[in-house]
Amino acid sequence: MAAHPPIEAYDELDSTNAEARRRAEAGEVGPVWITAAVQTAGRGRRGRAWSTNRGNLAATLLTVTDRPAGEAAQLSFVAALAACDLADACLGAGAARLKWPNDVLVHGKKAVGILVESGARPDGRLWLAVGIGVNLAHAPQDVERPATAFAEHMAGQPPEPRAALEVLAHAFERWRTTWSTHGFAAVAAGWSERATGIGQRCEARLPNRTLSGVAEGLDPDGALRLRLDDGAVERITAGDVFFGGA
Ligand code: BT5
């Protein structure tokens, strides 16, 4: 099995991504996985909140890279594939599907969220905080889109967060090696095999406008190709995409 970076575990943090950012800004390079049993201010994308109750997994990989920001962002697909492998290991192959850009849905409901943050270092490289939240034991009810937890789909107990992180961290190394050895195309192929919604109509809510059309697939850099009703193709690089109910 591929060795993974060391894991540093806290009982409680505001946010494992916030801790990774503080460490990065203090000059730490990692790689290190930071995990907390409870997050008091877990965050999602675009200023949204992420809830982590005891029994769920919240973890962030702090690392640095020589790659430009656009390429480094492809690590969010690596993270999504790793989380999908964790779901497969717990729930059986096929229970989890990937929704662009990096949600993992279990039987159509969100069970994993991923937040990649980055910043420039004085040496010109980027630090990256790859944050992954997995609903192992509980899912919140008061959320905009349906959420679920692995426990709801397992006969026995869900794994302990620490055991789940071991599986996740190994899977992350495997996909990261695929990325560095074979390039993003190999990651995109793995992602596309497990994707949901490709070929379907969707609504893309972008920071400044909303578009609808058919999600055709990934561009070579990870952007979503959206075929608009007038036949034009729009490349979606950031935003939220909604397919029917999810
Ligand atoms: C995400 O944002 O899905 C990224 C979540 C990343 C969380 C990890 S946990 C470890 C690390 N440390 C952090 O502080 N963050 C990362 P987004 O796509 O913006 O989804 C956020 C939305 O999902 C919220 O507005 C809620 O509607 C919903 N939500 C919040 N908590 C949830 C949960 N536990 N399960 C499912 N949906 C949730």
Boltz pocket constraint, residues with backbone or C-beta under 6 A from the ligand:
constraints:
  - pocket:
      binder: B
      contacts: [[A, 14], [A, 15], [A, 16], [A, 17], [A, 18], [A, 39], [A, 41], [A, 42], [A, 43], [A, 44], [A, 45], [A, 46], [A, 48], [A, 49], [A, 50], [A, 51], [A, 52], [A, 57], [A, 58], [A, 59], [A, 60], [A, 110], [A, 111], [A, 112], [A, 113], [A, 114], [A, 115], [A, 131], [A, 132], [A, 133], [A, 134], [A, 135], [A, 138], [A, 139], [A, 140], [A, 142], [A, 143], [A, 144], [A, 145], [A, 146], [A, 147], [A, 148]]
      max_distance: 6.0
